[in-house]
């Protein structure tokens, strides 16, 4: 029997239009589902919407509809499962009635502690929470606190990347208390009534999370028994606490095995000038709308940009300039141009038929192509999808260099069989790259297969279809339209994004410096070779870096935002000619660049790999 893989997105709210944050999580889940399908697994991909809670009730009222009209109809199966789990947990004494007084954020659908507020506001929604005092039912979450701590330690990849596992463990160091799981029906009538008290409806997180079970037919279906608990929940970091603490404890109390992985991604941030304008979270409305972007650049081009530009777990900067750069550099110049050149050369000299491979032709592509699958699988296992994409594009770039080095367009005038061998190697390496890239760009890579005359039923399987030599000599190529046309930068002047939040007032200009003053700084690209926490400090990390071939040491105050494991392998920008400084007895011989907005810090990293040591202008 095939291994099983079940992947979920969060349960999206239906109170507003989708934004690029929803798009990223959904695209990421779809890519993971397609990758695991390509690995030969039986896969299931679940997404859905959250239809209960105050946020939905208020949005429905504002639109002049009842909540039921607003979200259509509730699945009776879902209601039955939620009711049965509530009753089971209540019967075993893990739900009790009590009075709660606290600060409630409608946007987050949960109570916030004073410690979580920033200047009296919800840190995500920038609005003051409402003071609420009422009788609620509570789930004895604290009863299972030690179990969850032990489970996380026994399963190191239960929550990943590691920074978020550590964040959850940090919360669990203190008493987490019990969870309010109901609202009085007199205040909020929209929701599932508690089976043991019809005057209360279920709190939104307690019922919404159960969708991950009902979506695969819990408790009796074959699908449930096939896929649970082989599940990967994909979420943004703003809902880490409900998924990393509430949900596994709910499952434990209900006697259901916990999920396998909780994989957490960062925020997409938009900028205006130097100011971070918004965070791409699941719950915020002032976001970039995805549909105009799709119309402007194409669905798969935007999909590629999102998957290639974000390091999973870290925040990323969203700009249309970055989309255009990715399209023109990776997709148009490297990939699309390669396909067109190869097809046109074969059309010109070989009657549009795949030429014969021949012995004796230097073939540096084969080894790289044959090892690509293993390399990419390792990156996927480590949830480094951006790095996996980079590995595929490295093969594409190597094919381009191979063509430049061998010049088959000249060689065929003197040695047509040898030139044909060069073209065969290039076509076959491109086919393998397209097989690996298919889960990322399914429609476009299917178009590559079509132009190469290579047919495969359904989605290609990596193990079966990345073997060298599957493109048969004599196969008729089918020239088609250009895969990814270059984007004219003037398109950036056309309106696309809508930020519902008004633009910030312009700030007073900072004092100007001269170009000569700027030139005094020696900014260089550096590779992070190793990293470790500085002992007896909360915020310091010691990094060994390479600037070209020169090793350096940096001590930086970034431990709150980056774990050492996140840093290794990054390419960063450093000031290389700064006078050395001793920090905690360690000589720091360079300074890294980072953007800081209050407590938020983001390293300046490169959008694609480049030779270490090159100067940054």
N, C-alpha and C positions, 0 to 999 in steps of 0.2 A: 504494500500500500504506500502511496505517496506520502511524504511528510505534509503536515497541515500548517497553514499560515493564515492568520486572521488579523486584519489591520483595521483600525477605526480612526475616524476624525472625532473631534469634540461634537457635542450635540449643539448645533448652532441655534442662536436665538432667531426668531422670525419677526422681530420688532423693527428691523431696518434693512436697507439694501445691503447685499454682500459687498465686502471690501477686499483689498488685496491680501489682508491677513487671512481671511477665510480661504482665498484662492490658494495661498501658499500651502496651508495645512492640507487642503484637499488634493492639490497637485502632488505634494510629498507622499501622501498616503497612496495615491494612485500609482506613483512611480515605484514605491516599495512593493505594492501588490503585483505590478507587472514584472519587477525584478525577480520576486520569489516565484512567480509563475514561470519565468525564463529559467529559473534554477530547478524546475521540475516539481514544484510543490503544488498541492491542492490549495488554492487561495480563495479568500472571501474578504471583500472590502465593504465596510459599512459606514455610511454617513447618515445624518438625520438632523432634525430640528427640535428645539426645546420649546414646548407649547404651554408650559405652566409657569406661574409665578407672577409677581406684581408687575414686572417689566412688561410682560405680554398683556396683562389686563389693562394697564395704563395706555399702551400703544393702541389696543383695540378701541378703548373709549375715545381716544383722540381721533380715531378714524371714523367714529360713528357706528362701529360694529360691536357685536357681542364677541367675547373671546372665541366662542365656538365658531362663529362665522369667520373670524379672523384667521383661524388656523385650520378650518375645515372640520375634521372629525378625529376624535381620539380612538386609537385602536383599542377595542375591548380586550384583546389578548394582553396588551400592555397593562391595562387597568387591573386585570385579574392577577397578573404576576406580581405587580407592585403590592396589591392588597394582600396576597398570600405571604410575601416576604415580610411585610409589616406585621402581619398577624403572628408569624413564626417568631420573629425577634421579640415581639411584645409578650408572647406566651412564655418565653424562656426568661423573662424578667429584665431584658435589656432595653426596654422603653418604659419611661415613667413620666408622670405629670409634675410640672413645677412652674415657677414664675421666673420670667426672664426680663431683665432690663438692660438695654444696650443700645449701641449705635448701629443702625441698619442702613446699608447701601443698597438701594434698589437696583443699580446697575450690576453690582456683583452678586445680587440675590443672597447676601449673607451679612451677618453681624461682623463688625470690625472692632478690634481692640484699639485703645488709645495709642498703643505702641505702633500700630500699623498706619495711623494717620500722619499726613505730612501737612504741617501748618493747619491742622484741623480739617483737612480734606482727604477724601479717598485718593490714594496715590495713583490709581488707574483712571478714575473718572473726573478728578479735579473738582468734585462737588462735596459739600458737607453731608455727612450721613444724617439720617433722621433718628431722633431719640425715641425709642419704642419701649414700652413696658406692658407686658401681657403674659397671660398663662399659656404655656406651650408644652408639648410633649418633647422629651429629650431622649436621645440615644446614648447609651452608656459607652461612649467612645473610649473613655479613659481606661475602662476595664481591659481593653485589648492593646493598650499603648506599648507595653513591654513585648507583647507578641510581635507587633509590627517592627519594633527596633531589631529584634532577633532575626526576623525574616529578612530584613534589608541586609543585615550583616552576613547572613548565610547565603544570600543571592546577590552578589555584588553588582550584577547588571539589571537588577529589578527596576531601578530608576536610573536613567542615563540621559545625557552625559553625567559624569561623576559629580560635577558642581551642583547639580540639582538633587542628587542623592544626598550630598552633604548638607544641602539646604533643608531638606526634610528631616534629616537626623538632628540638625540644629534645633528645629522646632520641637522635636520629640524629646529634647533634653529637659524641657520644662513641662509642667502639667498641662496637657492639652484640654482638659475639662471634658464636658459632655456636649453633644451637638443638639441644638434645637432643630426638630424635624417637622414642626407643624406650625400653621397659622390659624387663628380663629376664623371660622367661616364668616362671621359678622364683619370682619375687616377685609378678608380676601376670599371670595366665594369660588374663584377660579382655581381648580386643582382637584386632585383625587381625594375623596373623603377617607379619613382614617377608618379602618374596619371596626375599631374598638371605641370610636367616638365620632359620630357623624357631624358634630359641631366644629370639627377641625379638618383642614385639608393638609395634605402632605407637603412638606417643604421641598422646594424645587430640586435641590441637589440630590436629595434622597431618592426621588422618583426618576429624575432624568438619567442618572448614572445607570439605572437598571436597564435602560435601552440597549446597552452593550450586550446584555443577556437575551432580551426578548428579540433583538434583531437577528439572532441565529436560532430562535425557537426554543429557548429555555422554558420548561425543564426537560421536555420529553423527546424533542426532535432528534433525528439522526444528525442533522447539521450541528446542533449544540454539542452532542457527544463527539463529533468529528473535530470541531474547532476549539472548544474551550478546554483547557486554559491557554492554548497556543496563540495568544493574542498580543498584539502590539498596539497600545493606545498612543496615538500621536496628539500632542497638545501644545499650545503656547504656554509660556512660563507664568502667565497671569492666573492660570487655573491649576497650578501645581498642587496647592493645598487640598482642594477637593478630590483630585485624582490620586495624589500621593499619600494622603492620610485618610480622608473620609471613606473612599471607595474600597481600598483593601480591607479596612476594618469592617465595613458593611458586609463584604463577601465572607470574611471570617465568621462574623456573627450569624450569617445565614447558612453556614455550613457549605459554602461554595469555594472551590480552590481559587486562590488569587491569580490575577493575570500574570503573564510571563514578563512583559516589558512595559514600562512607561517611558516613552521617548519624548523629550521636551525640547522645543525650539525657542529661539529668542524672538525679538521684535523686529519688524521692518520699521525703519525710521525714515521720515521724510525731513528734508532740511529746506530752509529758506535762508539763503546767505550762510551764516555760520551757526544759525540757531536751529536746534532740534525742535521740530514743530509738532510731531505727533508720534504715538506708538501704535504699531499695527497689532492690536490685541483683538481677541475674539469679541470683546464686549464694548468696544468704543466705536463711535459713529463718524468721527471726523477723519475719514480715511480716503485713500485713492480708490476710485471705482474701477474694477477690472474690465468691464465690458468695453468701454471706449479704448482701453489699451489693446484689447484683442483686435478691435476693428482697425486700429492704426498700425499695429506691428505684426499681427497674426497670433493665434492662440499658442502654437508650439514655440514660437520665438520667445514669447513672454514666459512660457513654461520653462524653457531652457535657462533663461536669465535667472528666474527665481531659484531653480535648483542648483545652478552653477555658482551663484554669487553669495549664497548664505552658507557659512560654516554652521552645521547643525549644533544648536546649543548657544551660539553667540548671536548678538544683534547684528543687523546688516543695514546698510544705508540704501534707501530706494531713491533712485533718480531716473528720469527718462534718458539722460545722457548715458547712464550705465547700460540701459537696455540697448541703445543704439550702438554703443561700443561693443557689447557682446555679439550683437547680430552681425555687425560689419567685420569684426575680427575673427570670431570663432566660426560663425555659421556661413557668412558670405565668402570671406577671403579664404579661410582654411578648408572648410568642408564643401560648400557649394561649388566654389571655383575648381576644387580638385576633381569632383565628379564630372563637371563640364569639360575640363581639359582632357581627362582620360577618355570619355566617350567620344569627343571630337577627334582625338588622335587615332583611336581605333577606327572611327568612321572614315578618316582620311586615308589611312594606309592599309587597313585590313578588312575592308568591305563591311564594316560595322559588326564584325564577328570577333569574339574573344580569341586572341592569338594563342599559340601553343607555348607552354612553359618549356624551357630547355635547360639542360644541365650546363654548368660552367658559367652561368650568369650570376654575378655577385648578388646575393639576396639577403641584405641585412633586415628586411622587413619580416621575414618568416618567424624568426625566433621571438621578436617583439610581439607579433600578432598572436602567436601560439601561447605566450605567457600572459597575454592581456586578461583573459578570463580569470585566471587565478588571482592576479593582482587586484582586479576590480572586485571580486568576491570578498577578498580580505578587507578592502575599504568599506564595502557595504556592511560586512559583519561588525565593523567598528563604527558604524553609522557616519562615515565620512563620505557622503554621497558627492559633495562638491569635488573631493579629491578623486573619486572614481571617475567622474566626468572628465577631469583634467587628464587622467591616465589615457582615456580613449582619445582625447584631442591630441595628446602627445604622439600617438601612433599616426593620426591624420597629418600632423605637421611633419613627421618623419617621412611619410609617403611623399609629401610635397618636396622635401629636400632631396629625396632619392631621385625624383624626376629631374630636378635641377642638376644633380650630380651626373646622372647618366645621359641626359638629353636625348631621349628616344626619338624626338622629332628631327634630330640631326642623324642619329645613329642608323635609322632605317634606310637612309640613302646609301650606306655602305654595307650594312649588315642587318638586313631586315629580320631574320629569325632572332637574332640577339635583341634587337629593339622590341620584338614581340614578346620575348621573355621578360624584359623589363616591364612592359605594360601589363603582362599577366600578373606578375608579382604585385604591381600597384593595385590592379583591380581586385585581386583576391584579398589583399590586406585591407582595402577599403570595405569590402563586403563583411569581413570579420568585425571591423570597427562599427559598421552599421548594425550588425547583430547585437553587439554589446550595448549600443546606444539606443536600440529600439524601445526599451521601456521609458526612456526619457523623451524621445521624439517619435512616437509610434507611426504617425501618418507620414512624416517626412522620410523616415528610414524605410518604410514600405515603398515609398517612391524611389528610393535608391535601389532597392531590390528589383523593382520593375525596370528601371533603366539598365541595370546590369543583366537583365534577362534571367534572373535567379528567382525561381518560384518556391514558396514554402507555404504549407497549409497552416493558417493561423499564425500566432506569434512564434517566432523562432525560439528554440531552446538553446541555452548557451553551451551546454556540454555536447550536444549533438551537432550544432551548426557552426561552431567555431573551429572545427578541424580544417586544416589547410588542404586545399585542393578540391573543394566542393563546387567551385565555379568551373564548369566544363569548357574546354577549348571548343571553338566552333559555335558557342552559344551566341545567338543574335542579340546585340544590344538594342535598346529601344530609347533613342534620344528623346528627352522630354524637356519641359520648361525648366528654367533655372530654379534650383532648389530654394535658395534664400537670396533674393535680390538685395544689393546694398541699399542702405537707408540714407537718403540725403539728409544731412544734419539740419537742413532748413525745416524738416518736419517737426523739429523741436519747438519751432515758433508757433505751431498750430496748437490750439487748446485741446487738452485731453483730460487731465486730472481735475477732480472737483474736491477741494478740501472744504468741508462744511464750516470748519472753524475759520473765522476771518483772519486775514494776514496780520502779523504782529506789526506794531508801530515801529518805524525805522529808529534804530539806535543812533546816538551821537557817534560821529566818526572818531576812530582811534587815531592817535598821532601817526603820521606816515614815516616810513623809513626809506632810505635811498637804496637803489639797486646794488650799489657797492657794499652797503651794510648787509644786505641780504646775502651777497656772495661770500661773505666771511664765514657763513655756516656751511660746513661740509656734510650734506645730507646723503646717506648711503643706504642701499638695500642690504639687510642682514638676515641670515638664516638663524633661527633659534635651534641650537643643537641639543641643549638640555636645560632643565629648569627644576628648581627645588625651593621649598619654603625656607626662609631664613629662620633658624631656631629662635624660640622665645620672642617672636614678633607676630602680630596679627595681620600685617598688611604687606610685608616685604617678601619679594621673590628674587632669588638669585638666578640669573640666566647666563649660560655660556652661549655665545653667538659667534658666527663667522662673518666677517666683512671681506668678501673675496676669500683669500686663503688665510687671512689674519684672524686669529682667535681673540676675542675680547670677553670681558665680564661686565654685566649690567646688574645693578640692584635697583629694583623699581617697586613702588608702592601700589601694586595691582592685585594683591592676593584676594581681596574681597570680591573682585570681578572675574578673575581668571585663576583656575587651578593650574598647577605646573603641567599636568597632562594636556591641558588645552593649548598650551603655548608651544610645545615641542613640534617642530615642523612648519611653524608659521614663518612667513617672510614679513619682516617689519621694517620700518624706516627709523634710522637712528641719526643723531648728531654725532659725527665721528671725531670732530676736532674740539670737543669740550674738555676742559681740564679735568683730570681724574679727581675723584672725591672718595674719601673713605666713609662707608656707611656700615655701622655695626662691625667694624674691623675688616670689612671686605672692600677692596679697591674697585670702584665702579669706573670703567674707562670709556663709557659712551652713555648717551641718553636716548631712550626711545620716545617716539612721538605718540600722543594719545589725545583724544577729544574728551573733555570733561564738562558735564552738565549737572551741577549739584553732586549727588552721590553716584551718578551714572558716569561710567568711564568706558570708552571704546578705543582700542588700539588702532593706529593707522597701519593697515595692512594692504597688500597689493591685490588687485582684482584678478590677476593671473600670475603664475610663476615667471620669474625673470632671473637672469644670472646674478648671483650674489655679489655685492660690492659695487654694483653700478651706481653712478651718481644720480641723485634725485634733484631735478631742476624745478 
